[in-house]
Every structure is written in C-alpha cells, then in structure tokens.
Amino acid sequence: MSFPGATESQEARIRELGGALDGHRKRQQAQHPALTMTGMYSVLEKRRSGEALTKKEQALHEQGLVSVLKEIHDDLDRAVFDAYGWPHDLDDVAILERLVALNAERAAEERQGKIRWLRPEYQCPEGTATETESVAASAVGAVEAQAPKKSPWPKGLAEQAQSVRDALAAFQGPATAEQVARSFKSAGTDRVTDLLDTLVSLGQCRALEDGRYVA
C-alpha cells in the first residue's frame, strides 16, 4: 500500500522521534545490561492499562525510564497520525479499520494499473508525480507469476513501520524479525526488531513467547 503524503516537516519530526526512541532504549539497556526490550514494553503496557506494578516491574520501570519511553511513543503516535491526516484520539480498532480501508483502496488502484511509488525518483525515475501507469495489462499476468522480489527499504520512519507491518502480514503466520528483514533490500534485523516491538506496543501485531511475531 501507499503511505500518506507527509510534509517535509512531518517526516523530519517522525525521524527525530524515531531517533529519540532508539537512543533512549539503547542508552537504558547500556546502563542496565539485564534490561530487555520485552521487559520495558511489558511494563509500558501495564502503565497504559492502569494495572499496578509488582516490585520487579517497578525496578524495570526505573531502569528503563518507562515514563520517558511512554512520552516518546505518545509523541510519535501523534506525529504519525498527523502524517496520515488522522485525529489523535483513534483507538486500535479504528486505526486498523482505516489501515485496512486504505490498503483496499490502494490495491484497487494497482489493479487498475496505477501505482503510488514510495520513492518515485528511485523506483520509477521515468514516471511523473507519485502516480504512474503500470505496464500494459497483457504483461501484468507474467509479472505476477514471477517469484516475489525483495522490496526497497523505505527511508522514512512511518514508511518503514508500515512496510514491516505489511511484510509480517504477508507471512500469514508467525515470523522472526530476521525473516521479515529478508523481505527487504538492505534492512537490518536490529532495526526491524525495533520496529516490530514498536508495532507490538501500538497493538498492531503480537510478540510470541518464542521470539516470533504475528500480525
């Protein structure tokens, strides 16, 4: 699917918050080697639900500065909503409904021969604007019959997150971060893991006990 036409300032804000999120987690884990991503996000989820923390979880909360982690995520949520042109008060169900509707809309456009390139200057340099006609209808069947190719790794944080979510959904079952990363060109497993964990915190996918993820 295509992604929202975010302004340069919106993209810059999302990149800034993405860097702040990555830096915060790495900094706290460096200070507390036993601190895990799973531990931090388990405490974050309990904070969001209003559940009382155990003593162990209180310690994780302090080590991970989970209040700061929550603030960064909340700011990132709002920035991504702004990029999509959505209100800030959407719940998880409303978000998924909008994403499904948007995905269906883009799929219908592509069946009609229209493609919204993520990076038209790289993916389709001969095209104009962000919509371009695809190959002739007679060639579509042959293209679809080919083995799937690895997708380009987007540069923008919002685009990366959505691409990872779409790639995970394409597995139609559990997958590791490494498997998802192999769906893209030049996507680091660590980066994909961070994005998957972020999607977990947003309720857009689930982390299984064996380390795999499922849409």
RARA-V591974 format. One record per pair of residues at least 12 apart in sequence whose C-alpha atoms are under 7 Angstrom apart, sorted by the first residue. I is the first residue (numbers start at 1). J is the second residue. If there is no record, write none. Layout:
I:J ; I:J
//
This chain:
1:103 ; 1:106 ; 1:107 ; 2:106 ; 2:116 ; 2:118 ; 3:159 ; 4:83 ; 4:84 ; 6:83 ; 10:79 ; 10:83 ; 11:156 ; 13:79 ; 14:76 ; 14:79 ; 14:80 ; 14:157 ; 15:156 ; 15:157 ; 17:72 ; 17:76 ; 18:157 ; 21:72 ; 28:63 ; 28:64 ; 32:63 ; 39:60 ; 40:60 ; 40:61 ; 40:64 ; 40:66 ; 41:201 ; 43:57 ; 43:61 ; 44:66 ; 44:70 ; 80:158 ; 92:203 ; 113:133 ; 113:134 ; 114:131 ; 114:132 ; 114:133 ; 114:134 ; 115:131 ; 115:132 ; 115:133 ; 115:134 ; 116:130 ; 116:131 ; 117:130 ; 117:131 ; 150:183 ; 150:184 ; 150:185 ; 151:183 ; 151:184 ; 151:185 ; 152:184 ; 152:185 ; 153:184 ; 153:185 ; 153:186 ; 153:187 ; 161:195 ; 164:180 ; 167:180 ; 167:183 ; 168:180 ; 168:214 ; 168:215 ; 169:215 ; 173:214 ; 174:212 ; 174:213 ; 174:214 ; 175:212 ; 175:213 ; 175:214 ; 176:211 ; 176:212 ; 176:213 ; 177:189 ; 177:192 ; 177:193
//
